[in-house]
Amino acid sequence: MTASQSSKPTQETLHYLAWLYRGISEIFPDRPDSVDATENLARRLAQTDRPMRVKLGIDPTGADIHLGHSIPVRKLRAFQDAGHTAILIIGDFTARIGDPTGKSEVRRQLTTEEVAQNAQTYLDQVRPILDFETPGRLEIRYNSEWLSLLSLEKILELLSTMTVGQMLAKEGFALRYEAENPIYLHEFLYPLMQGYDSVAVAADVELGGTDQKFNLAVGRDLQRHFGQTPQFGILTPILIGTDGVQKMSKSLNNYVGLSEDPLTMYSKLEKTPDSLLEQYFELLTDLPLETLPENPRDRQKLLAKEIVTQYRGKEAAEQAQQAAITLVQGDTKQTGAAVPEFSLAAVQFPAKLFYILSTSGLCQSGGEGRRQIQGGAVRLDGDRISDANLSFDSPDALYGRVLQVGKNKFVRLVA
């Protein structure tokens, strides 16, 4: 629909706006009564005569993506489904610096090889979310395309758009400055480079977590500086982890990884705290919130099955659900191949069971393994282990058995 056809959002626009706005923390600028389409996203969408260019940048600083990372990617898919063009920027250049947001110290700079390897795993993991097939719906760009070509003259121009005082207003920098922790000059370049990405791809909208507002605002300023219409910023929530307390993080072990096997994903999600269920459904699924079952346990099972289905398919989700039920009932011999495997070739025998717990990753250390046994949390093929010093002379007695810690951590021991 062109600007001449309508000056107000149509009912159709309002309908898909409701879907686009689902789970949004903030849109800026946001003046819903303004007639200025640069300040009113609904009006901009109604008046545009072309697909909007919606940008999401991801820095491949690690190998894995978890459900918290998936939230802005899912919102990018929502824009694709509404007919717009998703611009997925792989920050292969900026990842070498690392986003200083929320960091109390300088991040380790990655090598080109590390970034390239991480970038490929990221693309593999977001493939179930985004529409890679429909022509015109997805552009995958690497910001080394333009950032590696910037001349010193252009870099000086970027630096001239922001003062040191403005940089120090960024929360992470301010805290580090007050604590007298070093802030390196290359870190000041990060928000400017991410902002320049918006100029390079002529973004109409940029997505990011609530911790990215500063960086998205820099993109608006740089677009204005280079004569472009400033983008809208859309901020999505930071997901609370499965512990119900802190943000989802691999280092805190309260995450659900997109690359995890179906049973592990299901088992983690079916234990989602009641207080998080509505948020998880809103941010991680497409299910209508008004149709969810009232019983919290039914909600947990539905959430787990729905999310595993998204990433692994319906059949794998059903198998994971049945395997999880079997594990809870204690008949671990019947769980089949759905259980992740651990090769005992990594263990030097004779070996204590608490050492196997540590080596397999079920526990973070041998000491934790011993404590879990003493606390009654360890089972072998469903039988509770109480001897913290239980030892095995060879792996023969362990092959094919399921070693389990708690209700949702387990491996099948294989050769």
C-alpha positions in Angstrom: 0.0 0.0 0.0 1.4 3.4 -1.0 1.4 6.6 1.1 -1.2 8.1 -1.2 -3.7 5.3 -0.6 -3.8 5.7 3.2 -2.6 8.1 5.9 -3.6 5.7 8.7 -2.8 2.1 9.5 -5.3 -0.3 8.0 -7.0 -3.1 9.9 -4.7 -5.6 8.2 -1.7 -3.6 9.3 -3.0 -3.3 12.9 -3.6 -7.1 12.9 0.0 -8.0 12.0 1.3 -5.2 14.2 -0.2 -6.9 17.2 1.8 -10.0 16.2 5.0 -8.0 15.6 4.6 -6.3 18.9 4.1 -9.6 20.9 6.8 -9.7 23.6 8.4 -6.4 22.7 10.0 -4.4 25.6 10.3 -1.1 23.8 10.1 0.6 20.4 11.9 3.9 19.8 11.0 6.4 18.7 7.4 5.6 19.7 4.8 8.4 19.2 1.7 6.5 18.2 -0.3 9.8 17.7 2.3 11.4 15.5 1.6 12.0 11.8 5.3 11.8 11.2 6.1 8.3 9.8 9.6 8.6 11.1 8.3 8.6 14.7 5.4 6.2 14.3 6.2 2.7 13.3 2.6 1.7 12.6 2.2 4.7 10.2 5.5 3.9 8.6 4.4 0.3 7.9 1.1 1.5 6.6 2.6 4.1 4.2 5.6 2.2 2.8 5.4 1.0 -0.8 8.2 -1.5 -0.3 9.3 -4.2 2.1 11.0 -2.8 5.2 14.6 -3.7 5.7 14.8 -5.2 9.2 18.3 -5.7 10.6 19.5 -8.0 13.3 23.2 -8.3 14.0 24.8 -11.3 15.7 28.4 -11.5 16.7 29.7 -15.1 16.5 31.8 -14.9 19.7 30.9 -18.5 20.7 29.8 -21.8 19.2 26.4 -22.1 20.7 23.1 -20.2 20.7 20.5 -20.7 23.4 16.8 -19.9 23.6 17.6 -16.4 25.0 19.4 -15.6 21.7 16.5 -16.9 19.7 14.1 -14.2 20.8 15.2 -11.4 18.4 15.7 -14.0 15.7 12.1 -15.1 16.1 11.0 -11.5 15.9 13.0 -11.2 12.7 11.0 -14.2 11.3 7.8 -12.4 12.3 8.8 -9.5 10.1 9.6 -11.9 7.3 6.1 -13.5 7.6 4.6 -10.0 7.4 6.3 -9.5 4.0 9.5 -7.6 5.0 13.1 -8.3 4.3 15.3 -9.7 7.1 18.9 -8.5 7.1 20.9 -10.9 9.2 24.3 -9.4 9.8 27.0 -11.8 10.9 29.4 -9.6 12.8 32.6 -11.4 11.6 34.5 -8.1 11.9 33.0 -6.8 15.2 33.3 -10.2 16.8 37.0 -9.8 16.7 36.6 -6.9 19.2 33.6 -8.3 21.1 30.7 -6.2 22.4 31.7 -4.5 25.6 28.1 -4.2 26.7 27.7 -5.5 30.3 31.3 -6.5 30.6 33.5 -5.5 33.5 36.7 -6.1 31.6 38.0 -6.1 28.1 36.9 -9.2 26.0 39.4 -11.5 24.5 39.8 -10.7 20.8 39.0 -13.7 18.6 41.0 -14.9 15.5 39.5 -14.8 12.0 39.4 -18.6 12.0 37.5 -18.8 15.3 34.9 -16.3 14.1 34.4 -18.1 10.8 33.8 -21.4 12.5 31.4 -19.9 15.0 29.5 -18.0 12.3 28.8 -21.3 10.5 27.4 -22.9 13.6 25.2 -19.9 14.3 23.7 -20.1 10.8 23.1 -23.8 11.2 21.3 -23.1 14.5 19.0 -20.3 13.3 18.0 -22.2 10.1 14.9 -23.7 11.8 13.7 -20.2 12.8 14.2 -18.0 9.7 12.8 -18.3 6.2 15.8 -19.2 4.1 13.8 -20.2 1.1 11.4 -17.4 0.0 13.2 -15.1 -2.5 13.7 -11.6 -1.2 12.9 -12.5 2.4 16.5 -12.9 3.8 19.8 -11.2 3.2 22.8 -12.7 5.0 25.6 -10.1 5.2 29.0 -10.1 6.9 30.1 -6.8 8.2 33.7 -7.3 7.2 32.3 -6.5 3.7 32.3 -2.8 4.6 34.2 -2.4 7.9 37.4 -4.0 6.7 37.4 -1.4 3.9 37.1 1.7 6.0 39.8 4.2 5.5 41.4 6.1 8.3 39.6 9.2 7.0 36.2 7.4 7.3 37.1 6.1 10.8 38.0 9.6 11.9 34.6 10.8 10.6 32.8 8.1 12.6 34.8 9.0 15.7 33.8 12.7 15.3 30.1 11.9 15.7 30.4 11.0 19.3 32.1 12.5 22.4 34.0 10.7 25.1 31.3 11.8 27.5 28.6 10.2 25.4 30.6 6.9 25.3 31.1 7.0 29.1 27.3 7.3 29.4 27.1 3.7 28.2 26.5 1.7 31.4 29.3 -0.8 31.0 31.9 1.9 30.3 30.7 4.1 33.1 31.0 1.2 35.7 34.4 0.3 34.4 35.6 3.9 34.5 34.4 4.4 38.1 36.1 1.1 39.1 39.3 2.3 37.4 39.2 -0.8 35.1 40.9 -0.2 31.8 38.8 0.8 28.8 40.7 0.4 25.5 40.2 2.8 22.6 39.2 0.0 20.2 36.2 -0.8 22.5 34.9 2.7 21.9 34.8 1.8 18.2 32.4 -1.1 18.7 29.2 0.9 19.0 30.2 3.0 16.1 30.9 0.0 13.9 27.7 -1.7 14.8 25.9 1.6 14.1 27.6 1.9 10.8 26.2 -1.5 9.9 22.8 0.1 9.8 24.1 2.7 7.3 25.7 0.0 5.1 22.5 -2.0 4.8 20.1 1.1 4.9 18.1 -0.5 7.8 14.6 0.7 8.4 14.3 -1.2 11.7 16.9 -2.8 14.0 16.2 -5.5 16.5 18.2 -6.2 19.7 17.9 -7.1 23.3 17.2 -4.4 25.9 20.9 -4.3 26.7 21.5 -3.1 23.1 19.6 0.2 23.2 22.8 2.3 23.2 24.1 0.6 20.2 20.8 0.8 18.3 20.6 4.5 19.1 24.1 5.0 17.7 22.9 3.5 14.5 20.1 6.0 14.3 22.6 8.9 14.9 24.9 7.6 12.2 22.1 7.2 9.6 21.1 10.8 10.3 24.7 11.9 9.9 25.0 10.1 6.5 21.7 11.5 5.2 19.5 8.4 5.7 16.1 8.2 7.4 16.9 7.0 11.0 15.9 3.4 11.8 13.4 2.3 14.4 14.8 0.4 17.3 12.9 -2.6 18.6 14.1 -4.1 21.9 13.2 -7.6 23.1 13.5 -8.9 26.7 16.5 -10.7 28.2 15.3 -14.2 28.9 15.5 -15.4 32.5 17.2 -18.8 32.7 15.7 -22.1 33.8 16.8 -21.4 37.4 14.1 -18.6 37.4 16.5 -16.1 38.8 19.3 -14.9 36.5 19.4 -14.3 32.7 19.9 -17.4 30.6 23.6 -18.1 30.2 25.7 -21.1 29.4 28.2 -20.1 32.1 25.4 -20.2 34.7 24.2 -23.6 33.4 20.6 -22.3 33.3 20.3 -22.4 29.5 18.6 -24.5 26.8 20.8 -24.7 23.8 19.4 -24.8 20.3 22.0 -27.5 19.3 21.2 -29.7 22.3 19.6 -33.1 21.7 15.8 -33.3 21.9 15.7 -35.2 25.2 17.9 -32.7 26.9 15.9 -29.8 25.6 12.6 -31.4 26.6 13.8 -32.4 30.1 15.1 -28.9 30.9 12.0 -27.2 29.6 9.4 -29.4 31.3 10.9 -28.2 34.6 10.4 -24.5 33.8 9.4 -22.6 36.9 5.7 -21.7 37.0 6.6 -18.0 37.3 8.3 -18.1 33.9 5.8 -20.2 31.9 3.8 -17.3 30.5 7.0 -15.4 29.5 8.4 -18.5 27.8 5.2 -19.1 25.9 5.0 -15.5 24.8 8.6 -15.1 23.7 9.5 -18.6 22.5 6.4 -20.0 20.9 3.6 -18.9 18.5 0.8 -20.4 20.6 -2.1 -18.1 21.5 -1.7 -17.3 25.2 -5.4 -17.4 25.8 -5.6 -21.0 24.8 -2.9 -22.4 27.2 -4.0 -25.1 29.7 -4.6 -23.9 33.3 -2.7 -26.6 35.0 1.0 -25.6 35.4 2.2 -29.2 34.8 0.3 -29.4 31.6 1.8 -26.1 30.6 5.3 -27.3 31.2 4.8 -30.4 29.1 3.2 -28.3 26.3 6.0 -25.8 26.3 8.7 -28.5 26.2 7.0 -30.4 23.4 6.3 -27.2 21.4 9.9 -25.9 21.5 11.5 -29.2 20.7 9.1 -29.5 17.8 10.3 -26.2 16.5 13.9 -27.2 16.4 13.9 -31.0 16.0 10.5 -31.8 14.4 7.3 -33.4 15.7 8.5 -37.0 15.8 11.7 -36.1 17.8 9.6 -34.1 20.2 7.2 -37.0 20.8 10.1 -39.4 21.3 11.7 -37.0 23.7 8.5 -36.7 25.7 8.1 -40.5 26.0 11.7 -40.9 26.9 11.4 -38.3 29.6 8.4 -40.0 31.0 10.3 -43.3 31.0 13.2 -41.8 32.8 11.0 -40.3 35.5 9.4 -43.8 36.0 12.9 -45.2 36.3 12.8 -47.6 33.3 15.9 -46.0 31.7 16.6 -49.2 29.6 13.6 -48.4 27.4 14.6 -44.8 26.5 16.3 -45.8 23.3 18.6 -43.6 21.2 17.0 -40.4 22.5 19.5 -40.3 25.4 22.7 -38.4 24.7 25.8 -40.7 24.6 29.1 -40.5 26.4 32.1 -42.6 25.3 33.8 -44.4 28.1 37.0 -44.3 25.9 37.6 -40.9 27.6 37.9 -42.6 31.0 41.0 -44.3 32.4 40.0 -47.5 34.3 39.8 -48.4 37.1 37.7 -45.4 37.8 35.5 -44.0 40.6 31.9 -43.3 39.6 32.3 -39.7 40.8 35.1 -39.3 38.3 32.9 -40.6 35.5 30.2 -38.1 36.5 32.8 -35.3 36.1 34.3 -36.5 32.9 31.0 -37.0 31.2 29.9 -33.4 32.1 27.0 -34.5 34.3 28.9 -32.8 37.2 31.3 -29.9 37.0 33.9 -31.7 39.2 34.6 -34.9 41.0 33.8 -33.2 44.2 30.4 -32.3 43.0 29.9 -35.8 41.7 30.7 -37.2 45.2 28.2 -34.8 46.8 25.5 -35.7 44.3 26.0 -39.4 45.1 25.9 -38.7 48.8 22.7 -36.6 48.3 20.9 -39.5 46.5 20.7 -37.7 43.2 22.7 -40.2 41.1 21.1 -43.3 39.4 22.5 -46.0 37.2 19.8 -47.5 35.0 17.2 -46.1 37.4 18.9 -47.6 40.5 20.0 -45.0 43.1 23.7 -45.1 43.9 24.6 -44.4 47.6 28.3 -45.4 47.7 30.3 -42.3 47.0 33.4 -44.5 46.5 31.9 -46.9 44.0 34.6 -47.9 41.6 34.7 -49.9 38.3 37.7 -51.9 37.2 36.7 -51.8 33.6 34.0 -50.3 31.4 32.4 -53.6 30.6 29.8 -53.4 33.4 28.8 -49.9 32.2 28.2 -50.2 28.5 24.7 -49.4 27.4 23.6 -48.2 30.8 22.1 -44.7 31.6 23.9 -42.6 34.1 21.6 -39.9 35.6 22.0 -36.9 37.9 18.7 -35.5 39.1 15.7 -35.6 36.8 17.1 -34.0 33.7 20.8 -34.7 33.3 21.7 -38.1 31.9 24.0 -39.9 29.4 24.1 -43.4 27.9 27.5 -44.9 28.5 28.9 -46.4 25.3 32.2 -47.7 24.0 
